[in-house]
Amino acid sequence: MTSTILESLSEIHKTLAFFQRENAKKQLYDASRFSPFQFIRTNENGLSEIIAFLLDPSQNHGQQDLFLNSLLKYLNLPEYLSYNNVSVTCEKVTSERGRHDIFIEGFLDNKRQWIISIENKLRYAADQNNQLEDYWENITSYNPNFCCLIYLSPFKKPPSEQSIDTDRWNKLIQDNQAKAIGAEDLIKWLEQTAIIAPNIRAFCQSFIQFLKEDIMNEKKENNQLLDELVKKANWIEAAITLVELSNNIMKN
């Protein structure tokens, strides 16, 4: 019995080595694990600049207001589609010496129509005391027709009571003046945007890959063996048993 098991383990070892070689060959041709974002600044400020770049119609991505309009539709903000000029600013200073991560203003005939403030917590920055309370007070002081606070976190987590009173936040959500979104929403927004320029489409695909792997921790290897294992329940069970055995071996 023992010798049969050991022989099976030897065959498994050969199979694993085969699939590792096959994965290496695929990497040679598609480099699926590569992302240009490993060379790009991806701290909180860097990510804000990437999002702001896409949302700014005047930027050299050449897609004009395609990204902005797509996001406004995705967030169910149809009133904000009425504009003929947009200003997008990162690190916009407030009267309380705070800073809006991304501050977007929509103008119609030189009159401010709406403001959106995006608070970026994709890198798990802690909420500051009265942070969103101050931001809301600041954007309403401009007296736009519409305004909205967007709280962006990795997994759509709402802001803390420390940042804004929960009842107040819920009321803003009810009035369509606040929204909590996550990295998955950014992915859906980009996937739903009909990007025309191939190089910008490729950039956004890399950004989506970055959001999945680095922000949402979805490490998806190009693994043929895994694809085969999930086809049958008994193969999955055998693989789990081997993992458990390997854990015991490591402990001993």
C-alpha positions in Angstrom: 0.0 0.0 0.0 2.8 2.4 1.0 4.8 1.7 -2.1 1.8 2.3 -4.3 1.2 5.7 -2.6 4.9 6.6 -3.1 4.8 5.6 -6.7 1.7 7.8 -7.1 3.5 10.7 -5.5 6.4 10.2 -7.9 3.9 10.4 -10.8 2.4 13.5 -9.3 5.8 15.1 -9.1 6.4 14.4 -12.8 3.0 15.9 -13.7 3.7 19.0 -11.7 7.1 19.4 -13.3 5.4 19.1 -16.7 2.8 21.7 -16.0 5.5 24.1 -14.6 7.4 23.8 -17.9 4.2 24.4 -19.9 3.4 27.5 -17.9 7.0 28.8 -18.4 6.5 28.3 -22.2 3.2 30.2 -22.1 4.9 33.1 -20.2 7.5 33.3 -23.0 4.8 34.2 -25.5 2.1 36.0 -23.5 3.9 37.3 -20.4 0.6 37.3 -18.6 2.2 38.0 -15.2 3.8 41.2 -16.4 2.3 44.6 -15.6 3.7 48.0 -16.4 2.3 49.1 -13.0 5.3 47.5 -11.3 7.2 50.6 -12.6 4.5 53.2 -11.8 3.9 55.0 -8.6 0.9 53.2 -7.1 0.6 54.7 -3.6 -2.6 56.6 -2.7 -1.5 59.8 -4.6 -0.3 57.8 -7.6 -3.6 55.9 -7.9 -5.5 59.1 -7.6 -3.5 60.7 -10.4 -4.2 57.7 -12.7 -8.0 57.9 -12.0 -8.0 61.7 -12.4 -6.1 61.4 -15.7 -8.7 59.1 -17.1 -11.6 61.3 -15.9 -10.1 64.5 -17.3 -11.4 65.1 -20.9 -8.5 67.5 -21.6 -5.8 64.8 -20.9 -3.8 63.3 -23.7 -5.5 59.9 -23.6 -7.6 61.4 -26.4 -10.8 59.8 -25.3 -12.3 63.2 -24.4 -15.2 62.8 -22.0 -15.7 59.1 -22.6 -14.3 57.9 -19.2 -16.1 60.7 -17.3 -19.5 60.1 -18.9 -19.1 56.4 -18.4 -18.5 56.8 -14.7 -21.3 59.2 -14.2 -23.7 56.7 -15.8 -22.3 53.9 -13.8 -22.8 55.8 -10.6 -26.3 56.7 -11.6 -25.6 60.5 -11.7 -27.5 61.5 -14.9 -27.9 65.2 -13.7 -24.1 65.5 -13.9 -24.0 64.8 -17.6 -25.1 68.4 -18.2 -21.8 70.3 -18.7 -19.6 71.9 -21.4 -16.4 72.2 -19.3 -14.8 70.1 -16.6 -12.0 70.7 -14.1 -10.3 67.8 -12.5 -7.8 68.4 -9.6 -5.8 66.1 -7.4 -5.1 67.2 -3.8 -7.5 70.1 -3.8 -7.1 72.1 -0.6 -10.1 72.7 1.5 -10.7 75.7 3.8 -9.9 73.3 6.8 -6.5 72.5 5.3 -7.6 69.1 4.3 -7.2 67.9 0.7 -9.8 66.3 -1.7 -7.9 63.4 -3.3 -9.8 64.0 -6.6 -12.0 67.1 -7.1 -14.1 67.3 -10.2 -16.2 70.4 -11.2 -18.7 70.5 -14.0 -19.5 73.9 -15.6 -22.3 74.9 -18.0 -22.0 78.3 -19.6 -19.2 79.2 -17.1 -21.5 78.5 -14.2 -20.5 75.7 -11.7 -23.2 73.0 -12.0 -21.8 70.2 -9.9 -18.9 68.9 -7.8 -17.7 65.4 -7.1 -15.1 64.7 -4.4 -13.5 61.3 -4.5 -11.8 60.1 -1.3 -9.3 57.4 -2.2 -8.7 54.7 0.4 -7.4 52.0 -2.0 -4.2 51.8 0.1 -6.1 51.5 3.4 -5.3 54.9 4.7 -7.1 55.6 8.0 -10.0 58.0 8.2 -9.2 61.3 9.8 -11.4 63.1 12.3 -14.4 64.7 10.6 -12.7 64.1 7.2 -15.8 63.6 5.1 -17.8 66.0 7.2 -15.2 68.7 6.3 -15.2 67.7 2.6 -19.0 67.9 2.4 -19.0 71.3 4.1 -16.3 72.4 1.7 -18.0 71.3 -1.6 -21.4 72.7 -0.5 -19.8 76.0 0.2 -19.3 76.4 -3.6 -23.2 76.3 -4.0 -23.3 73.9 -6.9 -26.6 72.6 -8.1 -25.5 69.0 -7.4 -22.7 67.6 -5.3 -21.6 64.1 -4.4 -19.0 62.5 -2.1 -17.4 59.3 -3.4 -15.7 57.0 -0.8 -13.4 54.6 -2.6 -12.0 51.7 -0.7 -10.7 48.2 -1.8 -13.9 46.4 -1.0 -16.6 49.0 -0.9 -16.3 49.6 2.9 -18.3 52.6 4.2 -16.5 55.5 6.0 -16.1 55.3 9.7 -18.1 57.2 12.3 -14.9 59.1 12.9 -15.0 60.6 9.4 -18.7 61.3 9.2 -21.8 60.6 11.3 -23.3 57.4 10.1 -26.9 58.7 10.0 -25.7 61.7 8.0 -23.8 59.5 5.6 -26.8 57.2 5.1 -29.0 60.3 4.4 -26.5 61.5 1.8 -26.6 58.1 0.1 -30.4 58.2 0.2 -30.4 61.6 -1.5 -27.9 60.3 -4.1 -25.3 62.7 -2.7 -22.8 60.1 -1.5 -21.6 56.7 -2.6 -19.3 54.0 -1.3 -17.5 52.1 -4.1 -14.7 49.6 -4.3 -12.0 48.4 -6.7 -14.5 46.1 -8.3 -16.6 49.1 -9.3 -13.5 50.7 -10.9 -13.0 47.4 -12.9 -16.7 47.3 -14.0 -16.5 51.0 -15.0 -13.5 50.5 -17.2 -14.8 47.3 -18.7 -18.1 49.0 -19.6 -16.3 52.0 -21.2 -16.1 51.7 -25.0 -12.4 52.8 -25.3 -11.5 53.6 -28.8 -7.7 54.0 -28.8 -5.9 50.6 -28.6 -3.0 51.9 -26.5 -5.4 53.4 -23.9 -7.4 50.2 -23.9 -4.2 48.2 -23.2 -3.3 50.6 -20.4 -6.7 50.2 -18.8 -6.4 46.4 -19.1 -3.2 46.6 -17.2 -4.8 48.8 -14.6 -7.6 46.3 -14.2 -5.0 43.6 -13.8 -3.3 45.7 -11.1 -6.5 46.3 -9.3 -7.4 42.6 -9.2 -3.9 41.4 -8.1 -2.5 44.2 -6.0 -5.6 45.8 -4.5 -8.1 42.8 -4.3 -5.3 40.2 -4.0 -6.7 38.0 -6.7 -3.5 36.2 -7.7 -4.5 34.3 -10.9 -1.7 32.3 -12.4 -1.9 31.0 -15.9 -2.1 27.4 -14.6 -3.2 24.6 -16.8 -3.0 22.1 -13.9 -5.5 24.2 -11.8 -7.9 24.3 -14.8 -7.8 20.5 -15.0 -8.2 19.9 -11.3 -11.4 21.9 -10.9 -13.1 19.7 -13.5 -13.7 16.8 -11.1 -14.6 16.7 -7.5 -12.4 13.7 -6.6 -9.4 15.5 -8.1 -10.1 18.5 -6.0 -10.4 16.3 -2.9 -7.1 14.6 -3.7 -5.4 17.9 -4.1 -6.7 19.2 -0.8 -5.5 16.1 0.9 -2.0 16.6 -0.5 -2.0 20.2 0.7 -2.9 19.0 4.2 -0.2 16.4 4.1 2.4 18.9 3.0 1.4 21.2 5.9 2.0 18.3 8.3 5.3 17.6 6.7 6.4 21.2 7.1 5.4 21.2 10.7 7.4 18.1 11.4 
